[in-house]
């Protein structure tokens, strides 16, 4: 089974990266293959580059292929200026016309240093992904508040046991939503 991890933060040592890695650590490698969406090399979305006769940029083709190959999608994102970071929104924009998200079991997890856990970005991502007909797995969607107090900077993982338990439950819900293997 394949899980595609997509981070809204491009920083190598971001708190959201720690959330993503902590969540993925709980997957059984005998069952799950993890791929990471490379959103940092995507060109700015431009419909002129995505028309009927257009050949998509190689990074766009790679993103679409990765989403299509995934059984489930895990999106982890910070909130930036009360919204979705531009690189993540750009990646999602490239998926609007291609249909790879239709019916795809998807988890949205936002983490923020603020007490609301990135509620604006969380709601925006859920709205956008829902409009693209991704199957949002409700028990797999989380907002993690006060993330800065929960990250072990040395290991790049979360040390807060309650948050780790929430992440484990979310990943269990997401993986249970995956289609049955043929």
C-alpha positions as a printed NumPy array, in Angstrom:
array([[  0.   ,   0.   ,   0.   ],
       [  1.203,   3.511,  -0.813],
       [  0.918,   6.684,   1.222],
       [  1.86 ,  10.052,  -0.226],
       [  3.028,  12.608,   2.324],
       [  2.701,  16.25 ,   1.355],
       [  4.134,  18.951,   3.582],
       [  3.101,  22.569,   3.31 ],
       [  6.416,  23.658,   4.788],
       [  9.543,  23.658,   2.671],
       [ 11.856,  24.205,   5.666],
       [ 14.129,  21.234,   6.386],
       [ 13.627,  21.465,  10.144],
       [ 10.046,  22.699,  10.347],
       [  7.655,  21.796,  13.13 ],
       [  5.244,  20.478,  10.522],
       [  8.005,  18.248,   9.185],
       [  8.348,  16.867,  12.714],
       [  4.6  ,  16.195,  12.739],
       [  4.816,  14.453,   9.38 ],
       [  7.805,  12.292,  10.344],
       [  6.304,  11.383,  13.705],
       [  3.078,  10.314,  12.025],
       [  4.886,   8.244,   9.385],
       [  7.086,   6.544,  11.997],
       [  4.007,   4.626,  13.137],
       [  3.405,   2.924,   9.791],
       [  4.331,  -0.715,   9.297],
       [  7.021,  -0.717,   6.561],
       [  6.027,  -4.259,   5.606],
       [  2.604,  -2.899,   4.607],
       [  3.154,   0.75 ,   3.662],
       [  5.459,   2.406,   1.159],
       [  5.941,   6.104,   1.856],
       [  6.521,   8.683,  -0.869],
       [  6.997,  12.407,  -0.316],
       [  5.472,  14.894,  -2.732],
       [  8.111,  17.237,  -4.138],
       [  6.25 ,  20.538,  -4.261],
       [  9.273,  22.818,  -4.133],
       [ 10.135,  22.348,  -7.815],
       [  6.698,  23.067,  -9.248],
       [  6.311,  26.084, -11.504],
       [  3.744,  28.689, -10.579],
       [  0.315,  27.482, -11.628],
       [ -0.707,  28.836, -15.005],
       [ -3.69 ,  27.449, -16.902],
       [ -1.957,  28.257, -20.188],
       [  0.606,  25.578, -19.291],
       [ -2.1  ,  23.021, -18.5  ],
       [ -4.445,  23.182, -21.469],
       [ -5.63 ,  20.382, -23.717],
       [ -2.603,  20.543, -26.027],
       [ -0.06 ,  21.438, -23.334],
       [  2.565,  19.052, -22.028],
       [  2.781,  19.466, -18.259],
       [  6.057,  20.497, -16.681],
       [  7.957,  17.362, -15.547],
       [  7.495,  18.284, -11.864],
       [  3.741,  18.61 , -12.425],
       [  3.643,  15.229, -14.146],
       [  5.605,  13.696, -11.269],
       [  3.221,  15.174,  -8.684],
       [  0.172,  13.928, -10.541],
       [  1.701,  10.462, -10.923],
       [  2.561,  10.331,  -7.211],
       [ -0.979,  11.302,  -6.212],
       [ -2.451,   8.78 ,  -8.657],
       [ -0.203,   5.987,  -7.308],
       [ -1.056,   6.718,  -3.675],
       [ -3.716,   4.735,  -1.854],
       [ -4.003,   7.543,   0.706],
       [ -2.793,  11.143,   0.995],
       [ -1.457,  12.772,   4.153],
       [ -1.283,  16.579,   4.014],
       [  0.497,  18.313,   6.891],
       [  0.735,  22.083,   6.844],
       [  1.494,  25.153,   8.871],
       [ -0.674,  28.223,   8.74 ],
       [  0.996,  31.211,   7.135],
       [ -0.607,  34.656,   7.448],
       [ -3.937,  32.997,   8.342],
       [ -3.846,  30.79 ,   5.273],
       [ -2.359,  27.907,   3.345],
       [  1.312,  28.391,   2.436],
       [  1.715,  29.389,  -1.206],
       [  3.797,  26.359,  -2.247],
       [  1.135,  23.934,  -0.999],
       [ -1.719,  25.878,  -2.573],
       [  0.24 ,  25.959,  -5.827],
       [  0.662,  22.166,  -5.725],
       [ -3.052,  21.661,  -5.139],
       [ -3.866,  24.074,  -7.976],
       [ -1.92 ,  21.802, -10.35 ],
       [ -4.263,  18.943,  -9.343],
       [ -7.522,  20.791, -10.037],
       [ -8.049,  19.736, -13.645],
       [ -6.405,  16.323, -13.597],
       [ -8.689,  14.339, -11.286],
       [ -6.158,  12.378,  -9.205],
       [ -7.738,  13.516,  -5.942],
       [-11.247,  12.264,  -6.733],
       [-12.193,   9.77 ,  -4.019],
       [ -8.646,   9.691,  -2.597],
       [ -8.717,   9.051,   1.18 ],
       [ -7.063,  12.174,   2.58 ],
       [ -6.016,  13.472,   5.982],
       [ -5.429,  17.161,   6.69 ],
       [ -3.267,  17.96 ,   9.706],
       [ -2.265,  21.505,  10.561],
       [  0.089,  22.511,  13.326],
       [  0.721,  25.991,  14.6  ],
       [  2.407,  27.773,  17.499],
       [ -0.979,  29.378,  18.183],
       [ -3.688,  27.881,  20.401],
       [ -6.092,  27.316,  17.48 ],
       [ -3.72 ,  24.884,  15.734],
       [ -3.794,  26.559,  12.341],
       [ -7.578,  26.664,  12.054],
       [ -7.644,  29.019,   9.056],
       [ -5.278,  26.891,   6.966],
       [ -7.042,  23.729,   8.173],
       [-10.43 ,  24.997,   7.048],
       [ -9.059,  26.298,   3.735],
       [ -7.353,  22.993,   2.943],
       [-10.477,  21.008,   3.796],
       [-12.583,  23.306,   1.619],
       [-10.22 ,  23.131,  -1.357],
       [ -9.568,  19.391,  -1.162],
       [-13.282,  18.726,  -0.668],
       [-14.076,  20.778,  -3.77 ],
       [-11.635,  18.529,  -5.659],
       [-13.624,  15.538,  -4.359],
       [-10.881,  14.128,  -2.164],
       [-12.393,  11.822,   0.465],
       [-11.589,  13.647,   3.707],
       [-11.271,  11.037,   6.442],
       [-12.726,  12.949,   9.394],
       [-10.998,  11.071,  12.261],
       [ -7.694,  11.535,  10.429],
       [ -7.967,  15.337,  10.282],
       [ -6.308,  17.189,  13.169],
       [ -5.307,  20.632,  14.306],
       [ -2.287,  20.641,  16.599],
       [ -1.956,  23.77 ,  18.744],
       [  1.168,  25.126,  20.431],
       [  3.403,  22.967,  18.238],
       [  6.631,  24.655,  19.32 ],
       [  6.32 ,  23.159,  22.798],
       [  5.859,  19.639,  21.403],
       [  8.854,  19.215,  19.103],
       [ 12.169,  17.649,  20.072],
       [ 14.558,  19.642,  17.866],
       [ 17.325,  17.047,  18.253],
       [ 15.273,  14.133,  16.917],
       [ 12.976,  16.09 ,  14.599],
       [  9.999,  14.282,  16.097],
       [  7.239,  15.152,  18.553],
       [  7.87 ,  14.33 ,  22.2  ],
       [  4.397,  15.194,  23.501],
       [  2.746,  11.838,  24.221],
       [ -0.846,  13.08 ,  23.926],
       [ -0.146,  14.539,  20.482],
       [  1.712,  11.391,  19.432],
       [ -1.346,   9.354,  20.432],
       [ -3.625,  11.661,  18.416],
       [ -1.351,  11.284,  15.389],
       [ -1.317,   7.5  ,  15.74 ],
       [ -5.126,   7.432,  15.879],
       [ -5.33 ,   9.725,  12.849],
       [ -2.967,   7.535,  10.815],
       [ -4.894,   4.421,  11.808],
       [ -8.12 ,   6.039,  10.588],
       [ -6.454,   7.134,   7.343],
       [ -4.934,   3.741,   6.588],
       [ -8.216,   1.973,   7.331],
       [ -9.848,   4.177,   4.673],
       [ -7.462,   2.869,   1.995],
       [ -9.049,   0.739,  -0.698],
       [ -8.648,  -2.998,  -0.291],
       [ -5.661,  -4.38 ,  -2.209],
       [ -6.576,  -6.43 ,  -5.27 ]])
